[in-house]
Amino acid sequence: MEKVIESKNFEVNYITRQHNSLFIHEFDLSGGLKISAYDNIFPPDHPAASYETMFQEEDFIYQQTISYELENNQQYELWYKTMYEISFAILESLKVDGVFYHTSGEEIFFFKNGKYTFNGTYLELLQTHYGELLENIEYSVFTKPHN
């Protein structure tokens, strides 16, 4: 993640904090975006190590969490786009699966085997305002399976 941030030439303050046995890595980009990354400390069979997702039948087992905090300021649009760019770069460079969701609980996209599956509402928003982000990725829109 550091390399992606550095490649954008953003001013960043990097902090590592420890909370009990959890290490939290924070990247505070001056201007309105804070990124926190931490490892999941629960074993894979623990309920806290999984996330029920609309994108697949079984729960998504995750090993790390990355969260974003955006300030609602004049640079909000820049940081919103940057948030997606960083997310795409992390998933693609690490070649890991991932679920990206809003704090409201709405799922935005799922990444697996090099392909993105988007919630239609968020895909439409990206196509309308940030279409260039989608130009070099393979993606589809999520459709609910018929039972």
C-alpha positions in Angstrom: 0.0 0.0 0.0 2.9 2.3 0.8 4.2 2.0 -2.8 0.8 2.9 -4.3 0.5 6.0 -2.1 4.1 7.1 -2.8 3.5 6.7 -6.6 0.7 9.3 -6.3 3.1 11.8 -4.7 0.7 12.4 -1.8 2.0 13.8 1.5 1.4 11.1 4.1 2.0 10.6 7.8 2.5 6.9 8.6 1.8 5.6 12.1 1.8 2.1 13.6 -0.3 1.6 16.7 -0.8 -1.4 18.8 -4.2 -2.2 20.5 -3.8 -5.4 22.6 -2.4 -7.9 20.1 -3.7 -5.9 17.1 -1.3 -3.8 15.1 -2.9 -1.0 13.2 -1.1 0.8 10.3 -2.5 4.2 9.6 -1.8 6.3 6.5 -3.0 9.9 6.9 -2.9 11.6 3.6 -3.0 15.4 4.1 -6.1 16.8 2.6 -8.8 14.4 3.6 -8.1 10.7 3.4 -7.1 8.4 6.2 -6.4 4.7 5.6 -6.1 2.1 8.3 -5.0 -1.5 7.8 -4.9 -4.3 10.3 -4.7 -8.1 10.3 -7.6 -10.3 11.4 -6.3 -11.9 14.6 -9.0 -14.6 14.7 -8.6 -18.2 13.5 -10.3 -18.9 10.2 -13.1 -21.0 11.8 -14.0 -18.1 14.2 -17.2 -16.2 13.3 -15.3 -12.9 13.5 -13.0 -14.1 10.7 -15.8 -14.2 8.2 -18.2 -11.9 6.4 -21.6 -12.8 5.0 -21.7 -11.4 1.5 -24.3 -11.2 -1.2 -21.6 -12.1 -3.8 -21.2 -15.7 -2.8 -23.1 -18.5 -1.0 -20.5 -19.2 1.6 -19.1 -16.6 4.0 -16.1 -14.7 2.9 -13.1 -15.5 5.2 -10.8 -12.5 5.5 -7.3 -12.1 6.8 -6.9 -8.3 6.7 -9.1 -5.2 6.8 -8.5 -1.9 5.2 -10.7 1.0 6.1 -11.0 4.5 4.7 -12.1 7.7 6.3 -12.9 10.6 4.0 -13.3 14.2 5.0 -16.2 16.0 3.4 -14.2 18.9 2.0 -13.3 20.5 -1.3 -11.1 17.6 -2.3 -13.7 14.9 -1.5 -14.1 13.8 -5.1 -10.3 13.4 -5.5 -10.1 11.3 -2.3 -13.1 9.2 -3.3 -11.5 8.3 -6.6 -8.2 7.7 -4.9 -9.8 5.3 -2.4 -10.9 3.1 -5.4 -7.5 3.4 -7.1 -5.8 2.2 -3.9 -8.2 -0.6 -3.4 -7.9 -1.9 -6.9 -4.1 -1.7 -6.7 -3.9 -3.5 -3.4 -6.1 -6.4 -4.6 -4.4 -6.8 -7.9 -0.9 -6.5 -6.7 -1.4 -8.9 -3.8 -3.6 -11.2 -5.9 -6.0 -11.7 -3.0 -9.8 -11.9 -2.9 -11.7 -9.0 -1.3 -15.0 -7.5 -0.5 -15.4 -3.7 -0.5 -18.3 -2.3 1.3 -19.8 1.0 2.5 -20.1 1.8 6.2 -23.9 1.5 5.7 -23.3 -2.2 5.1 -24.0 -2.0 1.4 -21.5 -4.1 -0.6 -19.8 -2.2 -3.4 -17.7 -4.9 -5.1 -16.2 -8.3 -4.8 -12.8 -9.2 -6.2 -11.9 -12.9 -6.9 -9.6 -14.5 -9.4 -8.7 -11.2 -11.0 -12.3 -10.2 -11.7 -14.5 -7.6 -10.1 -18.2 -8.1 -9.5 -20.0 -4.8 -8.7 -23.2 -3.9 -7.0 -25.2 -2.3 -9.8 -25.8 1.0 -7.9 -22.1 1.6 -7.3 -21.1 0.4 -10.8 -23.4 3.0 -12.2 -21.9 5.7 -10.0 -18.3 4.7 -11.1 -19.3 4.6 -14.7 -20.8 8.1 -14.5 -18.2 9.9 -12.5 -15.0 7.8 -12.7 -15.3 5.8 -15.8 -11.5 5.8 -16.4 -11.1 3.6 -13.3 -13.0 0.8 -15.0 -11.1 1.0 -18.3 -8.3 -1.5 -17.4 -10.2 -4.0 -15.2 -12.3 -7.0 -15.9 -15.7 -6.6 -14.2 -19.4 -7.6 -14.3 -22.5 -6.5 -12.5 -23.9 -8.7 -9.7 -27.1 -10.5 -10.4 -28.9 -12.5 -7.7 -29.0 -16.3 -8.4 -32.4 -17.7 -9.1 -33.5 -20.4 -6.7 
